[in-house]
Amino acid sequence: MSKSIMVFIEQNEGNIANVSLELISKASALAEQLGTSVTAAALGSGLKNKLVTLGSYGVSKVYYINDKKLHHFTAVPYSKIVSGIIKEHKPQIVLFGATTTGRALAPRVASALKCGLTADCTGLEIGDFDSKKKIYCNKLIQIRPAFGGNIIATIVSPESDPSMATVREGVMALPEHIGSEKAEIVEKKNPLCETDYMTEVLEVIHREKLVNLKSANIIVSAGMGAADPASLELVRQLADTLGGELGCSRPMVDSGVLGKEHQVGQTGITVRPNLYIACGISGQIQHRAGMSQSKRILAINKDPHAPIFSIANYGIIGELNDIIPLLIKAYRAKV
Ligand SMILES: Cc1cc2nc3c(=O)[nH]c(=O)nc-3n(C[C@H](O)[C@H](O)[C@H](O)COP(=O)(O)OP(=O)(O)OC[C@H]3O[C@@H](n4cnc5c(N)ncnc54)[C@H](O)[C@@H]3O)c2cc1C
């Protein structure tokens, strides 16, 4: 069997991050193509029972360093340990979430191991690559937007062993059905000594999340066509009426109309709701990158040529201020 695909398991105070499950799901599909297995690297304390369940997502083995000192993420100790696990077990591919943790960890690991790392991938595939008359088989093909999202780049690190990539939360889908298999947990001794810990987390202060686009079933998003207070209020009312969350395009955030926590897109949040309603959003590629995987898309725009209509399941051409009140009225009449 060829070398495994390894996923770094991100945990926050003992809870496994969704992005790690999404990555395992993608890794399983890639591993099937390569005829190999999915392994995982996890650091923390008291995680064993949760790590066992990763088997149901497709992980065969978890290399686990169980130590209270690793309960909170700190970049230097984590990167030393993860680099060590990779050196010892030699996976061919390593995947990290493009989260605050993954973004601090993956480049340090890549630098320590002198291997290629592609950040913020939106697609991962296995394929062959030829360069200077040499053919590299079964390599990780890393797909991501580049130059401000104007082109989609395909990146291969042909000589890199392993190939490493980060992927943002929500970009890969969670599996719809999970099995009941258990992962084998291989507990390892923490190789670090006292002097390896340069910082200590004394306290974690949580800020309440007022907007939760990630888990919303319905998102009603406002673009610059709804930037004036009266139109925005209508979009907000539509979201409230449908029991959805309020999203927006980036210029709405840049111009100070809404907070960053509402922003959908390449530099915002990636969402996959059952229904996404785009109100006065033109649908540029950077916005579409964050919402095109929604199950159903309804676009309301006065410009019949707006790019959003090319991915919308339903389109209404017209003035927001006329259409949204009609939608609210029709919905209220039905329930
Ligand atoms: C590196 C980079 C990253 C980016 N990241 C993101 C990102 O994460 N998310 C994001 O959204 N954008 C992002 N952008 C910006 C993106 O390129 C677009 O500029 C942005 O999405 C446009 O926002 P919009 O559709 O709200 O505004 P506009 O493009 O101005 O579109 C407004 C739309 O509203 C319609 N309209 C106007 N008035 C009405 C009305 N009364 N009734 C009905 N329709 C009306 C217009 O016909 C138009 O189609 C990024 C850009 C770059 C360069």
The ligand as an SDF file (V2000), in Angstrom:
LIG
                    3D

 53 58  0  0  0  0  0  0  0  0999 V2000
   -9.0770   39.6690   -3.5140 C   0  0  0  0  0  0  0  0  0  0  0  0
  -10.5490   39.9390   -3.5170 C   0  0  0  0  0  0  0  0  0  0  0  0
  -11.3440   39.2610   -2.6230 C   0  0  0  0  0  0  0  0  0  0  0  0
  -12.7240   39.4860   -2.5920 C   0  0  0  0  0  0  0  0  0  0  0  0
  -13.4910   38.8040   -1.7190 N   0  0  0  0  0  0  0  0  0  0  0  0
  -14.8380   38.9680   -1.7520 C   0  0  0  0  0  0  0  0  0  0  0  0
  -15.6830   38.2260   -0.8790 C   0  0  0  0  0  0  0  0  0  0  0  0
  -15.2380   37.4360   -0.0440 O   0  0  0  0  0  0  0  0  0  0  0  0
  -17.0210   38.4120   -0.9850 N   0  0  0  0  0  0  0  0  0  0  0  0
  -17.5860   39.2900   -1.8660 C   0  0  0  0  0  0  0  0  0  0  0  0
  -18.8230   39.4250   -1.9060 O   0  0  0  0  0  0  0  0  0  0  0  0
  -16.8090   40.0250   -2.6870 N   0  0  0  0  0  0  0  0  0  0  0  0
  -15.4520   39.8960   -2.6380 C   0  0  0  0  0  0  0  0  0  0  0  0
  -14.6700   40.6540   -3.4490 N   0  0  0  0  0  0  0  0  0  0  0  0
  -15.3140   41.7520   -4.2060 C   0  0  0  0  0  0  0  0  0  0  0  0
  -15.9840   41.2810   -5.5040 C   0  0  0  0  0  0  0  0  0  0  0  0
  -15.0410   41.2990   -6.5570 O   0  0  0  0  0  0  0  0  0  0  0  0
  -17.1460   42.2190   -5.8920 C   0  0  0  0  0  0  0  0  0  0  0  0
  -16.6470   43.5280   -5.9770 O   0  0  0  0  0  0  0  0  0  0  0  0
  -18.2870   42.2040   -4.9060 C   0  0  0  0  0  0  0  0  0  0  0  0
  -18.7150   40.8790   -4.6440 O   0  0  0  0  0  0  0  0  0  0  0  0
  -19.4570   43.0040   -5.4750 C   0  0  0  0  0  0  0  0  0  0  0  0
  -20.4100   43.1810   -4.4810 O   0  0  0  0  0  0  0  0  0  0  0  0
  -21.9150   43.4540   -4.8480 P   0  0  0  0  0  0  0  0  0  0  0  0
  -22.4060   42.3960   -5.7660 O   0  0  0  0  0  0  0  0  0  0  0  0
  -22.6410   43.6860   -3.5780 O   0  0  0  0  0  0  0  0  0  0  0  0
  -21.8330   44.8820   -5.5630 O   0  0  0  0  0  0  0  0  0  0  0  0
  -21.9500   45.2780   -7.0980 P   0  0  0  0  0  0  0  0  0  0  0  0
  -21.0200   44.4920   -7.9350 O   0  0  0  0  0  0  0  0  0  0  0  0
  -21.8840   46.7470   -7.1300 O   0  0  0  0  0  0  0  0  0  0  0  0
  -23.4060   44.7990   -7.5010 O   0  0  0  0  0  0  0  0  0  0  0  0
  -24.5920   45.3830   -7.0550 C   0  0  0  0  0  0  0  0  0  0  0  0
  -25.7150   44.6770   -7.7880 C   0  0  0  0  0  0  0  0  0  0  0  0
  -26.9620   45.1570   -7.2910 O   0  0  0  0  0  0  0  0  0  0  0  0
  -27.8510   45.3370   -8.3690 C   0  0  0  0  0  0  0  0  0  0  0  0
  -28.8010   46.3730   -7.9350 N   0  0  0  0  0  0  0  0  0  0  0  0
  -28.5280   47.6880   -7.6600 C   0  0  0  0  0  0  0  0  0  0  0  0
  -29.6180   48.2930   -7.2140 N   0  0  0  0  0  0  0  0  0  0  0  0
  -30.6180   47.3730   -7.2110 C   0  0  0  0  0  0  0  0  0  0  0  0
  -31.9940   47.4180   -6.8710 C   0  0  0  0  0  0  0  0  0  0  0  0
  -32.5470   48.5240   -6.3950 N   0  0  0  0  0  0  0  0  0  0  0  0
  -32.7200   46.2800   -7.0070 N   0  0  0  0  0  0  0  0  0  0  0  0
  -32.1640   45.1450   -7.4940 C   0  0  0  0  0  0  0  0  0  0  0  0
  -30.8690   45.0550   -7.8310 N   0  0  0  0  0  0  0  0  0  0  0  0
  -30.0940   46.1440   -7.6900 C   0  0  0  0  0  0  0  0  0  0  0  0
  -26.9760   45.7520   -9.5370 C   0  0  0  0  0  0  0  0  0  0  0  0
  -27.6190   45.4410  -10.7670 O   0  0  0  0  0  0  0  0  0  0  0  0
  -25.7220   44.9480   -9.2940 C   0  0  0  0  0  0  0  0  0  0  0  0
  -25.7700   43.7080   -9.9890 O   0  0  0  0  0  0  0  0  0  0  0  0
  -13.3060   40.4490   -3.4910 C   0  0  0  0  0  0  0  0  0  0  0  0
  -12.4790   41.1110   -4.4010 C   0  0  0  0  0  0  0  0  0  0  0  0
  -11.1270   40.8710   -4.4180 C   0  0  0  0  0  0  0  0  0  0  0  0
  -10.2680   41.5810   -5.3920 C   0  0  0  0  0  0  0  0  0  0  0  0
  1  2  1  0
  2  3  1  0
  2 52  2  0
  3  4  2  0
  4  5  1  0
  4 50  1  0
  5  6  2  0
  6  7  1  0
  6 13  1  0
  7  8  2  0
  7  9  1  0
  9 10  1  0
 10 11  2  0
 10 12  1  0
 12 13  2  0
 13 14  1  0
 14 15  1  0
 14 50  1  0
 15 16  1  0
 16 17  1  0
 16 18  1  0
 18 19  1  0
 18 20  1  0
 20 21  1  0
 20 22  1  0
 22 23  1  0
 23 24  1  0
 24 25  2  0
 24 26  1  0
 24 27  1  0
 27 28  1  0
 28 29  2  0
 28 30  1  0
 28 31  1  0
 31 32  1  0
 32 33  1  0
 33 34  1  0
 33 48  1  0
 34 35  1  0
 35 36  1  0
 35 46  1  0
 36 37  1  0
 36 45  1  0
 37 38  2  0
 38 39  1  0
 39 40  1  0
 39 45  2  0
 40 41  1  0
 40 42  2  0
 42 43  1  0
 43 44  2  0
 44 45  1  0
 46 47  1  0
 46 48  1  0
 48 49  1  0
 50 51  2  0
 51 52  1  0
 52 53  1  0
M  END
$$$$
